[in-house]
């Protein structure tokens, strides 16, 4: 497994991984309007500035892109693994990478957890610090948790 910074040439791959995961997983958790919101929120025009800022990473295994994560200051965003490749440790590897990079720099890690991922983050030690809602297309209400996890102090280890 290799995790490397995405380049602008990787935009189609990052977009594909992100939107395919949303299209296949999110309809089991969210109404149609919320799924459409996520797809729009993660359009190529939203992803490209993050790539240009050097915040987007791709995970490769045997030359195949399996997942992506975005590190924005003290926050993990856009962590997705291709649905048919889930359960192979790729998400864990991306989360370990993101936590280490953010935690060592900021002393804590923040993220906004979608319903499909909230339990995973809870098991990793994240705790809810805020709960947000937004009314979307078709009057659907999108709910999500803002979660935070402290990074262990290296002196205390």
Legacy VTK file of the C-alpha trace (Angstrom):
# vtk DataFile Version 3.0
C-alpha trace
ASCII
DATASET POLYDATA
POINTS 157 float
0.000 0.000 0.000
1.161 3.482 -0.829
-0.424 6.818 0.062
0.639 9.772 -2.019
-0.417 13.364 -2.571
-2.886 13.774 -5.440
-2.026 15.969 -8.404
-4.470 17.831 -10.667
-4.156 14.890 -13.101
-5.674 12.698 -10.364
-8.897 14.747 -10.170
-10.977 12.241 -12.205
-9.830 9.393 -9.945
-10.514 11.277 -6.688
-13.915 12.357 -7.999
-14.784 8.832 -9.113
-13.867 7.243 -5.753
-15.762 9.917 -3.839
-18.949 9.994 -5.888
-19.130 6.240 -6.479
-18.962 5.657 -2.727
-21.668 8.262 -2.102
-23.897 6.791 -4.830
-23.562 3.216 -3.568
-23.478 3.651 0.218
-25.361 6.809 1.149
-28.823 5.842 -0.217
-28.983 3.207 2.558
-28.699 5.997 5.153
-30.048 9.199 3.633
-33.051 10.363 1.576
-32.566 11.347 -2.067
-32.141 15.075 -1.405
-29.312 14.476 1.056
-27.514 12.134 -1.366
-27.793 14.786 -4.085
-26.373 17.359 -1.643
-23.312 15.170 -0.977
-22.766 14.531 -4.690
-22.926 18.262 -5.414
-20.732 19.119 -2.404
-18.058 16.746 -3.728
-18.111 17.873 -7.347
-14.854 18.200 -9.269
-15.015 21.989 -8.856
-15.029 21.456 -5.062
-12.252 18.855 -5.106
-9.789 20.641 -7.413
-8.978 23.555 -5.051
-8.141 21.011 -2.332
-5.829 19.156 -4.723
-4.214 22.455 -5.741
-3.680 23.252 -2.036
-1.859 19.913 -1.570
-4.513 18.586 0.826
-5.744 15.500 -1.082
-4.174 12.044 -0.908
-4.784 8.777 -2.736
-4.173 5.262 -1.478
-2.846 2.794 -4.052
-2.486 -0.953 -3.739
-0.721 -2.733 -6.555
-1.093 0.313 -8.799
-4.860 0.497 -8.222
-6.377 3.548 -6.504
-8.558 2.269 -3.657
-9.300 5.333 -1.536
-8.818 9.018 -0.898
-8.641 11.416 2.033
-8.358 15.186 2.357
-6.441 16.833 5.223
-7.566 20.412 5.786
-5.733 22.019 8.702
-6.893 20.103 11.824
-9.746 18.348 10.000
-10.102 15.082 8.100
-12.513 15.423 5.199
-13.547 13.370 2.200
-12.311 9.966 3.387
-13.701 7.410 0.927
-12.823 3.869 -0.116
-14.256 2.305 -3.276
-17.247 0.250 -2.049
-16.188 -3.101 -3.508
-12.731 -2.656 -1.916
-13.995 -1.882 1.585
-13.105 -4.292 4.375
-9.491 -4.712 3.248
-7.889 -2.214 5.637
-7.698 0.695 3.203
-9.937 2.942 5.276
-7.932 2.145 8.395
-4.678 2.947 6.570
-6.055 6.275 5.333
-7.392 7.147 8.785
-4.081 6.200 10.468
-2.230 8.382 7.935
-4.610 11.322 8.402
-4.636 11.136 12.202
-0.854 10.975 12.413
-0.358 13.924 10.057
-2.982 16.126 11.691
-2.540 14.998 15.288
1.201 15.588 15.427
0.739 19.087 14.018
-2.390 20.258 15.860
-2.718 18.037 18.938
-6.287 17.088 18.018
-8.206 15.802 15.024
-11.633 17.053 13.920
-14.046 15.698 11.349
-17.667 15.847 10.300
-19.039 12.316 10.317
-21.661 11.053 7.921
-24.104 8.446 9.223
-22.296 5.547 7.486
-18.977 6.474 9.150
-19.981 7.753 12.601
-19.676 4.383 14.365
-16.220 3.793 12.874
-15.020 7.117 14.264
-16.670 6.498 17.632
-14.759 3.204 17.920
-11.534 5.084 17.092
-11.977 7.396 20.084
-13.735 10.356 18.492
-16.461 12.051 20.489
-19.302 14.281 19.320
-18.678 17.971 20.017
-21.541 19.351 17.921
-24.506 18.157 15.893
-25.523 20.019 12.742
-28.554 19.970 10.441
-29.399 21.495 7.099
-32.594 21.279 5.053
-31.812 20.076 1.553
-33.494 19.436 -1.759
-37.016 17.986 -1.518
-37.225 19.261 2.087
-34.985 16.471 3.368
-33.076 17.260 6.552
-29.420 16.317 6.572
-28.006 15.608 10.058
-24.372 14.999 10.918
-21.981 14.990 13.845
-18.892 17.116 14.337
-16.425 14.866 16.124
-13.069 15.418 17.767
-10.262 13.294 19.129
-7.239 14.443 21.128
-3.825 13.358 19.932
-1.647 11.776 22.636
1.095 14.059 23.909
4.393 12.519 22.846
5.990 13.541 26.152
3.328 11.602 28.047
3.808 8.384 26.075
LINES 1 158
157 0 1 2 3 4 5 6 7 8 9 10 11 12 13 14 15 16 17 18 19 20 21 22 23 24 25 26 27 28 29 30 31 32 33 34 35 36 37 38 39 40 41 42 43 44 45 46 47 48 49 50 51 52 53 54 55 56 57 58 59 60 61 62 63 64 65 66 67 68 69 70 71 72 73 74 75 76 77 78 79 80 81 82 83 84 85 86 87 88 89 90 91 92 93 94 95 96 97 98 99 100 101 102 103 104 105 106 107 108 109 110 111 112 113 114 115 116 117 118 119 120 121 122 123 124 125 126 127 128 129 130 131 132 133 134 135 136 137 138 139 140 141 142 143 144 145 146 147 148 149 150 151 152 153 154 155 156
